[in-house]
C-alpha cells in the first residue's frame, strides 16, 4: 500500500529546513571565517531538511528536481556568467588603476585556490540547489503564477541568509539602527533577483548539476579573487547592479521552460 502524500505547506517546509540549518549559520556568523565549515554544514542541512520534508512529511518525492546532467553549453555559459559578475569589474579596476593586484604569481594562486575551494563547495552548493530549486520552486509553481513563485522562492532564500547578514551588519562601523537595516535593504533585492537567475538556469537546463556548477563557480570565483587580489570599490557595485538588472530582465522577458517539470 502506497503512502499517501500530504499537501505541501510552505510554513512547515521553512520550519524544518531553517530549524536544521540556521543553528550552524548563526554559529558561523558569530565565530567568523575561521568557522567556515559551519557555513558549509548549514548549506548541507538545507538538503537534509528538504529530504526529510519530501520523504517523510509531504511524501511527494523528488522526481521533478532536475536529475539530468544538462549540456556542455549550459556549463560554459554558467561559468562565463560567474566570470562576468566577478572578474570583469576587477579587470576594469585594474585598467583604471584602482586595483593593481594582478600579476603572474597571483594568477597561479587564484587558479590553485579556485580549484580547491570549488571542489569543497560542490556538495554544499548542490544541497542548496536541491532545496530551493529542485524541491521548493516546483511546488510553488503548482500554486502560483511563474513570477509570483519566483519571487516567493527568492524571498525564502534571502530570509535563509538573514542570520549571517544581520551579524555582518553588526560588524560594520556605525549605529546598529543604521547598519543592520542598511545591510538588509542592500542585500534584499539583489539576493531575490539572483535566485531568479538561479531559477532560470535550472529551467533552461533542467539540471541540478548545472545549477550546482554555477553556484560553486559564483562563490569560488568571488572568494578566490577576493582572497588573493582583493576587491576595490567597483566590484560590489557592479555585481549587485548586474544581478539586479539581469534578474529584472528575466522576470520581465525571460522564456521560462522548466524542463524538469516536464519529465
N, C-alpha and C positions, 0 to 999 in steps of 0.2 A: 504494500500500500504506500503510495507516494505521500510525502509530507506536503501539507497544504501551504501555499505561500501566504504571506501576510502583507497587507498593503504597505507600501513604502512610506515611512514617516521621516521627514527631514529633521525634525527635532530629535528623534531617537537616534538617527544616524550621527548627527552632530554630537550628541551627548556621549555616545560610545567612542567615536573617533577622537574627539577632543579629550575625553576623560582618560584615554590611554596614552595619548601623545603629548598633551600640554605639560604634564609634570616635568618631562625631560627638556622641553623647550624653555620652561621657566627657569629650571636649574642652569641651563646653558646661558641664558640671558644674564643671570646674576653672576655666574662664575667667569664669564668671558671666553675669549677664543681658545684658551688652553683647555677648555672643556668641549671642544668641537665634536668629539664623539657623541656627546649627549644630544646635540642638534641632529646629527645623522640618525641617532636612535629614535628621536622624535619623529623624523620623516618616515622611518621604517614602521613605527607604530601606527601611522595612518593606514598602511596596508593591513596590519593586524586587525585594527578596528573595522576596516572595510570587510575583511574576510569573515569576521565574527558576525557582522551585520548581514551579509549576503548568504552565509552558510547556515547560521543558527537562529537569527532573529526574523528576517524577512523571507529567508529561504527561497530567494528568487535567482540565485546563481550569478554567474559572471560571463554568460555566453556572448554578450554584446560589448565586451570590454575592448576588443580590438586585438584579437590574437592572430596577428599576421606580422610578417617582417617588413612590410612596405617595400618600396622600390628604391634603388640607389639614388635616384634624383631627389627623393624626399630627404635622405640623409645629407646630401650635398647642400641643398638649399637651406636646411635647418642649420647646418654649420656656418654657412655664409651669413645667415641672419645673426647668429651669435657674434661673428666677427664684425659685422657692420655696427652692431649695437655697442661693442666694447673697444674693438681695435681701431675702427675708423676715427672716432674722436681723439683717440690717443695719438694717432699719426698726424692728425690736424694740429694738435697741441705741439707736436714735435716741429712741424713746419713753421708754426707761429712763434716758436721759441719759448713756449710756456712749459715745456717738459723736454728735458734733454737726456732722459734715462735710457734710451735705446742705444745699444751697441752690440757687437758680435757676441760678447760674453753673455750679456743679458738674454739674447735670443736663445742661446743654448739652455740657460737656466729656466727661461719661460717654457720651452718645449719639455724639459725634464719635469718641471713641476706640474705642467698641464697633464701629461700622460699619467703620472702617479695619482694626482688628485681626481682625474676623470675616472680612473679605474675604481677608486674608493667610493666615488659618488654614484656609480651606476645603480646599485641596489637601493639606496635611499631615494634617488630620482624616480626609479620605477615605482617605488612604494607610493609616492605622492601621485604620480600619474594614474596608477591603478585606482586610487581612491577618488580623486577629483574628476578625471576624465573617463576612466574606464567604468566606474560604478555610479558616481553621483550624477554626472551630466545626463546619461541616457534616461535616468528615472525622472529628472526634471523636465526633459524634453517630452515625456509622455503626458505631462500635466500642464505644460506652459508653452507659450509661443517660443520660437527659437531665440529671439533677442532676450526675452524675459528669463528663460532658462540659463542663457549665457551669463547674464548679469547676476542672477542669484548665485550661480556656482562661483562666479568671480568674487562676489562679496564674501562667500564662505571661505575662500582661500585667503582673502585679505584678513578676515577675522581670525583665521587659524594662526596667522603670523603675529597677532596682536601682542602676546607677552614679550616677544623679542623686540617689537617696535616700541612698546612703551618703555622698556628698560633702556633701549637705545636713546629715547628722548630724555630720560632721566640723566643720562651721562653727558648730554650737551650742556654747554655753558649757558646760563640764563635762568630765569624763574621757571619753575616746573609748570606753572599755569600757562606759560607761553610755549615752552619747548615741547611738551607732550602733545597738546593739541596741534602744534605746528607740524610735528613729525607724522602724526596721524593723517592730517589733511594732505601732507606732501606725498604720502605713500598710497593713499586711498584710491585715487583714480588710476595711476599707473599700474598698481597691482591688479585691480579688477580687469583692466584692459589687456594686461599681459596674459591673464587667464583666458581672455578671448582669443589671443594669438595661439596659446597652447591648444585651445579647443579647435581652432581652425586647422592646425597641423594634424591633429587627431582625426578631424572629419575628412580631410583630404586623403590622408594616408591610410586611415582605418587601422592604425598600428600603434599600440602602446610602445613598441620597440623604438619607433621613430621619435615619439614624444619623450621617451626616456633619454634617447641620444641628445635631443635638443636641450632638455632640462639640464643634463650633466654638462653639456658644452657651454650653455649660457652661464652656469655657476662657475665653471672652472676656467673658462677664458677670462672671466672677470677676476677671479681670485689669483690666478697665475700672473696676470698683468699687474694687478694691484700689489701683490707681494714682492714683485721683482722690480718693476719700473716705477710704479706708483701713479696715481691719477691726479691730474690737475683739475682746475675748476670747470673745464668744458665737458668732461666725461659724464658726470652725473646729470647735468642739464640735458645733454644730448640724449642719453639713454631714456630718461623719463619722457622727454618730448617725442622721441621717435616711437617708443612703445605706445604712448597715448595716441599719436596720430594714426599709426598702423591699426591699433585696436578699434578706433572710431571708424576708420575706413572699412574694416571687416564687418563691423556691426551694421554699417550702412549699406555696403555694396557687396559684401562677401558672398560667394557662391558656396553655400554650405551643403556638403554631400552626405556626411555621416555614413560612410561606408560600413562601419562596424555594426550599425543598427540594421543594415540590410542583410546581414548574414544569418 
